[in-house]
Amino acid sequence: DTPPVFGQTAVDIFDAGGIAYIANNLIEDSNIAIINTIAESYARGFARYLKRATTVNNVATTGDKFNGIYSTSGIGSVTATGGQVTYKLLVDLMFSIDESFLDGAHFEMNKSELAEIMKLQDPSGQFIWDGLKEGIPTSILGYPVYINNQMPATMDSATGARTGGTTATILFGNPGEVQIGFKGGVRFATNEGLKFDYNQTAFRGLLRTGMAVVQPTAWARMIDITR
């Protein structure tokens, strides 16, 4: 008998990395473990990259366009009428995802959008956020809210261009339906010969990763928010 075939999400893998050249004299004279410091710096950079990659991502092959959750075909979409976020539009955004994914869903946005949403009230005059932690709402309309400043404050909602636009976006969805793939893990290497003439050591960090939305109906976006 032919074994059953189950659907698999295709994850396109991209390289992310960087090279730093450090003078050997600086390494020798420093009172800190420079190699460890550089490795930690790469790790922080990769964390920011992954945060961006799972939401809006940008790679050269897409012509400076988003190719993360934001641009996934089939996700829900709500247009900010007149460019403004309203209580009604947030409710529409929430119910633009399949109801089976509401359990575990969250809002994700730039801090500029969150600052505006904190001013919104429901029809009874109550603010729509629930509780504060370090000045930031812990939830909006009962769903967790996460600041992601890797989502740009300005973009072009029509074309998906990362630069040159004057609009912003808000995402709402279930993170359990995002697949992140790694190939080989994080790699960190040094090379003392590359910049031998300059008495420098080269440090390289490399990460090969990708993402895909398993169920597009688990996510939705609000577009055309005026900035």
Buried (B, 14 or more C-beta within 10 A) or exposed (E): EEEEEEEEEEBEEBEBBBEEEBEBEEBEEEEEEBBEEBBEBBEEBBEEBBBBBBBBBBBEEBEBBBBBBBBBEEBBBBBBEEEEBEBEBBBBBBBBBBEEBBEEBBBBBBEBBBEBBBEBEEEEEEEBBBEEEEEBBEBBBEBBBBBBEBBBBBBBBEEBBBEEBEBBBBBBBBBEBBBEBEEEEBEBEEBEEBBEEEEBBBBBBBBBBBBBBEBBBBBBBBBBBEB
